[in-house]
Amino acid sequence: QRTAQGARHPSAVLAKFQLFTPQFREWENVLYLDGDMMYWASLEALGRVRGLHAISDRTDLAWQFRNPGPGSEAREDDLRRSFDLGAEAFNTGMLAYSSDLIRDDDLDAIEALYERFAGMHTNGDQGVLNLHFAGRWSRIPDFYAALRHVPARHFRVPKNEFRTIGRHFVGNPRVWDAANPWHAEWKTSLARFEDLDATRPQPPARVWSTWQVRRYWAYLHLRRALFPVVDGLAPAWQRLRRSRPGRLARRAMQKLRAR
């Protein structure tokens, strides 16, 4: 296994670069998942994608390089000139891709980008892979691997109502720490994993149909689009509720429900 020259991150972090080496062409599709994830429904649909698909990080590319450090002005200028730093970035915790996108020189190109912007990376592998695949990735719906409560905030959904296929437990406490609310379930799943037979895969406990995925994805975007409108009407609605006609209307509705 190679590690980028002048690496400032653990080899376990930079090992993700190896996903784009020719040896992975052995499989038609690859699905990579970080170790701090949990799932409650099938991910089989992600094994049929074409190209690279990932969860949005809900940040721009500039956020991936927030550690300029002393004497890095030239690298900052190079980064701004060479890439659109306002472009949306993806999270590398879940990567679904077809192996035909792999080029023979991908690893060399990725490592060269790592060294070119050495010391500026916010999350090790993530910024570099975003540069390498800039404009060449497609978004997976956030509910496939919700980043804590980020998608709930983004789509203006109460966090306890946001439905998910999976969660990505970034930050502390980690899911394997006893202080994490999901730790007990994670530990139970880990114990069951030890007894799984990879040659006899079990049917998934739950499968989201294509229709369910599309419908919920559309609902989330509609909610985000309408929220500013509804939020702007809230003061007027409250004034109407407190007015005499509003009070009379509420009493009439209460009487109807009581019958």
C-alpha positions in Angstrom: 0.0 0.0 0.0 1.3 3.4 -1.0 1.0 6.6 1.1 1.3 10.0 -0.4 4.7 11.7 0.1 4.7 14.2 2.9 1.5 12.8 4.3 0.1 14.7 7.3 -2.7 12.2 7.9 -2.8 8.6 9.1 -2.4 5.9 6.5 -5.9 4.6 7.5 -7.4 7.9 6.3 -5.4 8.1 3.0 -6.0 4.4 2.3 -9.3 5.6 0.7 -7.2 6.7 -2.3 -6.7 3.0 -3.0 -10.4 2.6 -3.9 -9.5 4.1 -7.3 -6.7 1.7 -8.3 -7.1 -0.7 -11.3 -7.4 -3.7 -8.9 -11.0 -2.6 -8.1 -12.0 -3.2 -11.7 -12.4 -6.8 -10.6 -15.9 -5.7 -9.6 -18.4 -4.0 -11.8 -19.6 -1.8 -8.9 -18.1 -0.8 -5.6 -19.8 0.5 -2.5 -17.5 1.9 0.2 -18.8 2.7 3.7 -17.0 4.3 6.6 -16.9 2.3 9.8 -19.0 4.9 11.8 -22.3 4.2 9.9 -25.5 2.2 10.7 -28.2 1.1 8.3 -31.8 -0.1 8.7 -32.7 -0.8 5.0 -31.2 -2.3 1.9 -28.4 -0.5 0.0 -28.7 -2.9 -3.0 -29.8 -0.1 -5.4 -26.4 1.6 -4.9 -24.8 -1.4 -6.5 -26.2 -0.5 -9.9 -25.1 3.1 -10.3 -23.0 4.4 -13.2 -20.2 6.8 -12.4 -19.5 8.1 -8.9 -22.3 8.8 -6.4 -22.0 10.3 -2.9 -23.8 12.1 -0.2 -23.6 15.9 -0.3 -21.4 17.3 2.6 -23.7 20.4 2.6 -20.6 22.5 2.4 -18.7 24.1 -0.5 -15.3 23.1 -1.7 -13.6 26.0 0.1 -14.7 24.4 3.4 -12.5 21.4 2.6 -9.4 23.5 2.7 -9.7 25.6 5.9 -6.1 25.0 7.2 -4.0 27.3 5.0 -1.2 27.7 7.6 1.8 30.0 7.4 3.5 30.5 4.0 0.6 28.9 2.0 -0.4 31.9 0.0 0.9 30.5 -3.2 -1.1 27.2 -2.7 -4.2 29.2 -1.8 -3.9 31.2 -5.0 -3.3 28.0 -7.0 -6.4 26.4 -5.4 -8.6 29.5 -6.2 -7.4 29.7 -9.8 -7.7 26.0 -10.6 -11.0 25.1 -9.0 -14.5 26.4 -8.3 -14.4 26.7 -4.5 -18.1 27.6 -4.4 -19.0 24.2 -5.9 -20.9 21.7 -3.7 -18.7 19.2 -2.0 -19.4 15.5 -1.3 -18.8 13.5 1.8 -16.5 10.5 1.3 -18.1 8.4 4.1 -20.2 6.7 1.4 -19.0 6.2 -2.1 -20.9 4.2 -4.7 -19.4 3.9 -8.1 -19.0 1.8 -11.2 -15.4 0.6 -11.7 -15.3 1.7 -15.3 -14.6 5.3 -14.1 -11.2 4.2 -12.7 -8.2 5.4 -14.8 -4.8 3.8 -14.7 -3.2 7.0 -13.4 -5.9 7.9 -10.8 -3.8 7.1 -7.7 -0.9 9.1 -9.0 -3.2 12.1 -9.8 -4.9 11.9 -6.4 -1.6 11.7 -4.5 -0.2 14.6 -6.5 -3.2 16.7 -5.5 -2.7 15.8 -1.9 0.9 17.0 -2.0 0.1 20.0 -4.1 -2.1 21.4 -1.4 -0.3 19.9 1.5 -1.3 21.2 4.9 -4.5 22.8 3.8 -6.8 19.8 4.0 -9.7 20.0 6.5 -10.6 16.3 6.4 -7.6 14.5 4.9 -8.9 12.4 2.0 -12.2 14.3 1.4 -10.9 17.6 -0.1 -8.5 15.8 -2.4 -11.1 13.4 -3.7 -13.5 16.4 -4.2 -10.8 18.1 -6.4 -10.1 14.9 -8.4 -13.8 14.2 -9.1 -14.9 17.9 -9.4 -17.9 18.0 -11.7 -17.9 14.2 -12.1 -20.1 13.0 -9.3 -23.8 12.6 -8.6 -25.7 13.1 -5.4 -27.2 10.3 -3.4 -30.2 11.4 -1.3 -29.1 12.4 2.2 -31.3 9.9 3.9 -29.0 7.1 2.7 -26.4 8.2 5.2 -27.7 11.2 7.2 -24.8 13.2 8.6 -26.1 13.6 12.1 -28.8 16.3 12.0 -27.4 18.2 9.0 -30.0 17.1 6.4 -32.9 17.6 8.9 -31.7 21.3 9.3 -31.1 21.6 5.6 -34.6 20.4 4.6 -36.3 22.1 7.6 -37.6 18.8 9.1 -37.7 18.2 12.8 -34.7 15.9 13.5 -36.9 13.3 15.2 -39.1 13.1 12.1 -36.3 12.8 9.5 -36.6 9.3 8.0 -33.4 7.6 7.1 -32.1 4.4 5.5 -28.8 5.0 7.3 -26.8 7.4 9.5 -23.2 8.5 9.5 -22.1 9.2 13.1 -19.4 11.8 12.4 -18.0 13.7 15.4 -18.0 12.8 19.1 -19.1 10.7 20.8 -18.5 8.1 18.2 -21.1 5.3 17.8 -18.7 2.8 19.5 -18.5 5.1 22.6 -20.8 4.2 25.4 -22.0 7.9 25.6 -23.5 7.7 22.1 -27.3 7.2 22.2 -27.0 4.6 19.5 -24.2 2.6 21.1 -26.3 -0.2 22.5 -27.9 -0.9 19.0 -24.5 -0.7 17.4 -23.0 -3.1 19.9 -25.8 -5.6 19.3 -25.3 -5.4 15.5 -21.6 -5.9 15.9 -22.2 -9.1 18.0 -24.5 -10.4 15.3 -22.0 -9.5 12.6 -19.5 -12.0 14.1 -21.9 -14.8 13.4 -22.9 -13.9 9.8 -22.0 -16.2 7.0 -20.9 -14.2 4.0 -21.6 -17.1 1.6 -25.3 -17.1 2.7 -26.4 -13.5 2.6 -29.7 -12.8 4.5 -32.6 -11.0 2.9 -32.8 -7.3 4.0 -35.2 -6.5 6.8 -36.5 -3.6 4.8 -36.3 -2.3 1.2 -37.2 1.2 0.0 -38.7 1.0 -3.4 -37.6 3.3 -6.2 -41.0 5.0 -5.8 -40.5 5.5 -2.0 -37.0 7.0 -2.6 -38.2 9.4 -5.2 -41.3 10.4 -3.3 -39.4 11.2 -0.1 -36.6 13.0 -2.0 -39.2 15.2 -3.7 -41.0 15.8 -0.4 -37.8 17.0 1.2 -37.1 19.4 -1.6 -40.6 20.7 -1.6 -40.5 21.3 2.1 -37.2 23.2 1.8 -38.7 25.3 -1.0 -41.9 26.1 0.8 -40.5 26.7 4.3 -39.4 30.4 3.7 -43.0 31.1 2.4 -44.7 29.4 5.4 -42.2 31.0 7.8 -42.9 34.4 6.4 -46.7 33.9 6.8 -46.4 32.7 10.4 -46.7 36.2 12.0 -49.8 37.0 10.0 -51.3 33.6 10.8 -50.7 34.1 14.6 -52.4 37.6 14.4 -55.4 36.0 12.7 -55.6 33.3 15.4 -55.6 35.9 18.1 -58.2 38.1 16.4 -62.0 37.8 17.3 -62.9 36.0 14.0 -60.0 33.6 14.5 -61.1 32.8 18.1 -64.7 32.3 16.9 -63.5 30.0 14.1 -61.5 27.8 16.5 -64.4 27.5 19.0 -66.7 26.4 16.1 -64.1 23.7 15.0 -63.8 22.5 18.6 -67.6 22.1 18.8 -67.6 20.1 15.6 -64.9 17.8 16.7 -66.7 17.2 20.0 -69.9 15.9 18.3 
